[in-house]
């Protein structure tokens, strides 16, 4: 009668050992790939000076029509010092599984769930000031919207504290480049479902009834309007100034302008604490109340 509990104990112990082994394989192990330990100052420098952009290159090959999902991650050193190759890793989220690969001096690995890591290979070249590195990875599923790319990427190493990378801090991943071509907007060559946009939604639900509004069709309707004369050109020399209270509205305005303008001509998002005095678009924090409107 004592044999069954003994066997159960052995099986349980083996199962726990197997889980422990698999668990270590599931978490990032790239820190051991480089013998040089990163200092906290290196981690801080990367977090504050690396500009990250993500470009979904394609969901299928335009010539062969083969399904092949490719994503470029562009790391640009915007600081004035080179980024050393040591045991740091960038942790990022994509709502797709990816293939473990080595590309352009980096190891890209699938971790638990949506988490992936990007780790420099030992003895690869430091990233010089002003230099950009393009790392290409392959996804297992199509990506037709920036909602598949998660914000708040962070950098860490074996002996430091993690720090969120500044260029990815926004709740809406504005560091993802716009989707413009068929190989970005379509799931496959046979895809005939149009991507929903504000314009297509408007066309779908528009009515023929006229609204009783003046020439300045603004919703909610302002209490009073004083028209002014003159023209201006909105480009990236302007700033959309936001506070923590109206940050979501500022992001919505940024995305709306980016859809109409090129990325290079879109105003930058700027915190009110460091905003310039001219060429600014300010969002007013003001509760319009339940019954009355104020401007």
N, C-alpha and C positions, 0 to 999 in steps of 0.2 A: 504493500500500500504506500510505501514511502518513495517508490521509484518514480511515480507520476509527478509529484511535486518537485523532485530533483531534476527530472527531465525538463519540466516547465521552467525551472530556475535557469538551467543551462541555455534553453532556447531564448528566454528573456534576456539573459546577459549577452548572447550573441546578437540579438536584435538591437540592443542598445549600443553595442560596439559598432555594428554596421551603420546605425543612424549617426553615431558620432563621427565616423569616418566620412560618410556622405555629407554631413553638415559642414565639415571643414572644407570639402571640395566645393560647396555651394557658395561660400563666402570668398571675398577677394583674397587671392594669395599672391598678387603681383608685387606686394611690398618687398618680398624676398628676391625679386628679379633684379633689383639694383642694390649693390652693396653700400651705396652712399645714403645715409639717413638725411631726410629733409629737416631743415630747421623751421621753426614757426614763422620766422621772417620770410622764408621762401614761400610757404603756404599762403601767408598774408599777401605777398606780392602777386602771386598768381590770381588770388581771389579779386584783387583790386585792379589789376592791369591786363588781364586776359579778356579780350573781347571775343565772345562766342557767337557764331552764326550757324544756323542749321539750314541746309538746302536739300529738300527731297528731290533728287535728280530725276528719278523715274519710277513708275510702277511696272512698266514693261518696256522691252526694247522696241524702238519705233521701226527698225528695219526688219528684224526677225519675228516680231510680234510675240516673242517669248516673254512670259511673266518673270520679271527680274526687278525686285525692289531695291534701289540703291539710295543711300542717304549720305550726304557730305556733312561732316562737322568741321567747321573752320575755326581754328584757334589763332588769334592774332595777338601778339605781344605789343600792347599799346604803351608800355612803360619805356624807361630809358636804360634798363639793364637786361642782360640775357637771363633766360629761365634755365637753371641747371637741370641736368638729367639725374634725378635721384629717385627715391622710393615713393614719390607722390602719385596719387591717382585722382582722377576726376570721376565723381559718381553722378550719373545722370539717369533720367527716366524717359523711356519711350514705351507707349502702350502696344508694343509688338515684341515678339521674341526676335533675337538677332543671332547670326552665326558668329561664333568665336573666330577671330581672324587677326592677322598682323598686317598693318598697313601704314606706310610712310613713317616708320619708326615708333609705332604705338601698338600695344596689345589691346584689342577690344574684346571684352568678355561679357557674356550673359550671366547675370547673378540671379538672385531670388526675385521672382515676379517681374515688375517693370524695371527694376534697377539693373543698370549696366555700369561697367568701369572702363575707363580709358587710361592706360598706363604707359609711360615711355619705356622703351626697351633700353636695357643697359648698353652703354657705349654709343648710343645714338647722339646726334649733334644737339647741343643746346639750342633753344629757340631765341634767336637774336632779337634785340629791340627793333620793333617795326615789322618783324617777319611774321608771315602767316603760314600755318601748316594745315593742309587739307587731309582729313582722315575719312576714308570711305568705308561704310559698313553696309551689310546686306540684311534686309528685314525678311521675315517669313510671310508678310501680309502687306496689302496695299496701304498707303498713307495718302489721303486726299485732303487732309485738314490739319492745321497746326494743333488741334486739340489732342492729337496723338503724341505730341511732344510736351513733356512736363517741364514746368519752370523750376527755379531754385536748385540748380546744379551746385554741387559743392566739391571742394578739394580737401584731401586729407592724406596723411602718411601714417606710418606705424607708431611714431612717437610724438605726434602733434595733435592739436585740436582741429576739428573740421571747420571750414569757413565757407559760407555761401559765396558763389561767384557773382560779383555785382551785376554783370551784364545779363544775368538770368533771373534777377530777383523779382521781376514783375509777375503778378498772378497770371496774366495773359502772356503767353510766350512770344513776345514781340521780336525776339531774336531769331525766329523762324522766318525765312524769306518767303515772299508771296508765291502762291501757286498760280501759274499763268499758262503753261503749255498743256497739251492734251495728255502727254505722258505723265504729267503731275496730277491732272484733274480727273483722269479716267482710271478706273480700277483695272481695266483690261482693254484690248483693242475693240472688243465687242460691246463695251459699256455704252449704253444710250441714255442713261439716267442723268439728267442735268444736275450739276451741283447747285444746291440752294444758296442764293446770295440775296442781299437786300433788294437788288434790282429784279431778280426773277420772282421773288416773293411779292413784290409790288405789282408786277405784271399779272401775277396769278390772282391776286385778290383785289385789284383796283376796281372801282365802280365809276359809273358815268355821272353820278350826282355831284353837283358843284357845292363846294363848301363856302360859306359866307365869311370869307377872310379878305383882308386888304392885300395890297401888293407884296407885303412882307409876310409870307405864309410861315409863321413860326408857331410851333406847338410846344408848350402851352402858350396861348395868345398873350402877348405882353399887355400891360395895363395902358401903356402909352408908347408911342414911337416917334423919334425925332430923326428924320432921314438926313444923311450927310452926303456931300459930294466928294468924289475922288476915287482913285483906284490903288490897289496894292497887290503885290505878288507874294503868295504864301510859298515858302520853300524851307529848306533845312536851316536857314539862318534865324527862323522863328522858333519859339519854344511854347509848348503846351505846359502851362504851370499847374501843378496839382498839389493837393494836400492829402493827408491820409484819409480824410473824410470823403473827398471826391475823386480818389484815385481810380475807381472803376469807370466813372464817367469820362475821365481823361483818357483812359485806355480805349474806351469805345470811340471817342473822337479821333484818337490817333489811328486806329484801324480803319475808320471811315475815310480819313484823309489819305491813308496809304493805299486804299483801293482806288482812289481817284488820281493820285499823283504817283510818280515813281518813288521807290524807296529813298533815293538820293535827295528828293525834293520834299520829303515829309518832315514837318517840324519835329524837333526832339522833345521827349518827355523830360521835364525838369522839375525837381522838387522845389516847392515855394521858398524853402530856406536858402537856396542858392540861385534863385531865378534872376535873370538880368532885368533891367528896367525898361528896355524897349523891345519891340518886336515880340510881344508875348500875347498869348491867348489864355486868359484867366477864367477859370470856372469858379463862380461865386458860391460859397457855402451858405445857403439860405433856405430855410424851410418855407415853402410857399403856402403852407397851411391847408386846411380842408376846403375853405370856401373862397378865399381871396388870393389873388396873384399879385406879386410885387416884382419890380425890376430895379 
